[in-house]
Amino acid sequence: MGIPKGSLQDATIALFARAGFNIYANGRSYFPGIDDPEIECMLIRAQEMARYVEHGALDAGLTGNDWVAESGLEVQTVTELVYAKQSRGKVRWVLAVPQDSSYQRAEDLKDCIIATELVNATKNYFEQKGVPVKVEFSWGATEVKPPVLADAIVEVTETGSSLKANRLRIIDTVMESATQLIANKTAWQDDWKRKKIENIALMLRGAIEAQGRVGLMLNVHKQDLDNVLRVLPALNSPTISALSNSEWVAVNTILEESVVRDVLPKLKEAKATGIVEYPLNKVVM
């Protein structure tokens, strides 16, 4: 299993921990330990993951769909896992120019120099728009290159704060990207490996679905049940169970954590009792 080294490493290891797999990495080894004897891990840069998975050096790995597309290699996409370094959302590769430049659209960059690490996708973007540009590979610190070393850049961002700090202005989104679990096509045909990879995917998706959500249990008299249900913005329909007292029922549901502070007082007003909020590790849909 390839674990992305670099900006995604900590977020990936934390996701695996929530999914029930504890990965033990230190700063010196590229082979972190894991508490599942059926898995061996290796730290690989996300940019190179598709190559080693496609070649069969790795059975599976996690990387962005941007780097899979950039590589042009054939791998099996198992599942999308929407998480990033700082957030639970996708990242964007954006076209950015100096704040005080006259460029407003991609079409304004005709015959300009574009610096980026995502060379192939950037070339395709401008070709589709019919805009001739020179795309140069950037080895890093791409944000500092305009206007002296490049006219514009295509760079990945979550919040845009780094671009603003370097006095850059976003004029378009080239592509969105999310992390994917990918597999080697030969490994995917092996029944045992495929089942193992699918089980890992199931647990990782469950951990992501649980992020930002909590469980809620409460008791309510049957005559007040409708009022309580109107208050609850349930993930699906709440589970309603009978209690030993036939006039009462128990309600169990899942809520976004951000709405609980508004919902709890309303539940109390609707005559719910014994309200218990509890954390979730995984939600398997």
N, C-alpha and C positions, 0 to 999 in steps of 0.2 A: 504494500500500500504506500503510494507516494503522498507525503504530506508537504504542502507548499511552504518552502522556506522563504523568510522575508516578512513583508508587511502582513500577510495572511496567517502566518504561523501561529501566533498566540490565539487568534480568534478561532482557528481550526482546532487546536488542541483543546480549547475551552468547549467547543461544540461537541467534540468526541467525549469529553468528560460528562457533559449533560446527557449524552446518549448512552453512557454506561461503560465507555472505554477510556481507561486512564493511560495517557501517553506520557512517558517520562523523558523529557529532552533536557540536555545540558548544552552549554555553549560550544563544546568541542567536538562532539560526535554527530555525524550525519545519520546515525542509526539509533534513533530513540527507542527505548523500551516501551512495551505495551502489555497490559495485564490480560491479554487474550493470546494463549499459546498458538492459536491458528493464524495469527497475523504477524508479519514482520514489517516494520516501518522504515522508510528512508526519506530524509529531507531533500527535496528537489525544488529548484526555482520554478515558480508557476509557469514562466515562459518556456521552460524545457519539458514540462510534464507530459504533454501530448506525444513528444518524440519518444520518450522512454516507455510510455505505455504502448504506443503503436509498435515499437520494436520488440516488445515482450520482456524487456528488463524489469518492468513492473506489471503486475496483473491489473492494477487499478490505481487511481490517484485523483486528487482534487485540484482543479485549476479553473480559471475563468473561461467562459465560452469565447471570449475575445482571443485568448492565446490558442485555443483549438482552431478557430477560424484562421488566425494568422499563420499557423503552422501548415495548414492545408493537408494535414494528415488524417488518415481514416481510423477513428476510434469509436467505440460504442458509448453513446451517452446513456448513462444509467438513470440519473435524476438531476434536477436542478435544485440547488441548495442556496436560497437567497440570504446570504449574509456577507458582510464585508468587514474591513478592519475596524471601523468605528460605528457601524450602524447595522440595521437589519434589512437594508434596502440594496438595490442594485447600484453599481457604479457607472459612471458615464465617461466615455472618451469624447472630449470636446475640442472644438477648434477655437483657439484663443489668440488674440492679437494684443499689442500694446494698447493701454487705455487711451492714449492720446493720438492713436493712428486714425487714418481716414477710412480704414477697412470696416465695412458694415456687413458684408455678405461674403460667402465663399467665392462667388463670382468676381469679387473685387481683387482676388489674389492671383489673377492671371500672371504666369511667368515668375511667380514669387517662390521663395525657398520655405519649405515647411519642415520643421524638425520634429521627430517623433520616434518612439520605440515601436510603434504599431505601423510599420511601413506598408505592408501589403493592403491592410484595410484602408489606410489613408489614401493610397494610390487608387483603390477601387472607388472610394468616395468621390474624389475629384474627377475621375474618368466618367462616372455616372452623370456628373454635372457638366461634362464637356469643358472643364477648366484645366488648361495645361499648367502644371506646376512642377517644381523639382522637390522631391521628397527625400530628405536625408535622415539616415538613422542617427538617433541620439543615444549616447551611452549613459546618460543620466544628467541630472540638474537641468532638465529641459526648460524649466520655467525662466531661467536666467538668459536664455539665448536671444529672444527678441529684445530690441530690434537690430542688434549688432551682428549676430551670427545667423539669424533667421528672421524672416518677415512675420511668421506665425508658427504656432505649434499645435500639435494634437496630443493632448495629455489626459491621463485618467484622473478623475476627481470624484469625491463623495459629497463634499460640502462646497467646494469652490473657494475655500478660505485661503489655500496656498496660492492659487492663481491671483486672487485679489492682493495678497501680501506682496506679490511680485509685480504689481501694477499691470495685470493682464485682464482682458475683457473677453468673455465668452460670446461668440457670435453664432455657434451652431453646435449641435450634438452629432457626432459622427456615428457612434453606436453605443448601446447600453450593454452591460455585461453583468452576469451573475456567476457565482461559483457552480461548477458541475462536478459530479462524481462520474468519471469516465473509466472505461475498462478496455483491456486488450481484447480484440475480437476472438482470438483463439481461446483465451481464458474464459470468455463469455460462453463458449460452446462446451466447456467442461462443466458438467452438472454440479459437482461439489463447489467449485469456485463460484459459479454463477449464483447458487443459492446463498453462499456466504456473502457475496457482494450485495445481493438483494436484501439480505437481512441487515447488513450495515446501513444500507440506504434507508431502510424502514426506520431504524433507530435514529439516524441523523435527521430525517424529516420530522420525526416525532419530537425531537429536541427543539427544532426550529419552530414548530407549531406551538410549543409550550411557551416560547419566549414572550414576555409581556402579558401573559395570561395567568389567571388564578382560578382556583375552584371555589365554589360557594355552596355551603349547605345551610338549610334552615328548616324550621317546622312552621306549619301554618294550619289554622282551622279550615276545614273544607269550605265553609261559607265565605272565607276571605281569599280563597285560592285564586280566583280570577283577578282580583285586584293585585295580588303579588305577581302573577304571571305577566300582567301588563307592564310592570316595572322592569322586568328582566330582559335585557338584550342578549338572548342566549346564542351560543355558538351554533347549536342545533336546538331541538326542542328539549326543555329541561326534563330530567328524570324525576318522576313522581312516584313515591313508594308509600305503602300503607304503614301506619304505626300501630302499636298495641292498642292504643285508644282509637277506635274506629272513626271518631269525629275529626281526627287530625291526620295530616300527611307530611312526609319529608320531601323536600325539593332539593335537587342537586343539579348544578349547572356550572358552566365555564364562562368567565367574563374577561374582557380586556382589563388589565390592572388599572389603566388610566381612568376608567369610569366608575370604579368601585366606590370612591369617596362621594360620588353623587348618588349612587344607587342605594348604598346602605341606609341612609336616613329615610329614603322613600320606602324601602322595604319595612322599616320600623313603623312608619306611618300607615303602611298597608296591613299592619298587625302580624308581621312575621316575627318569630321568636327563635331563640337558640341559633342565631346567625353565626356561622363559622367560616372564615376565609382561610384557605390553605394554599401553599405553593404547588406548582406543577413542574415535574421534570420532563415529561413527554406527553404529547397528545397525538395518538395514532388515529388518523382519519380512515 
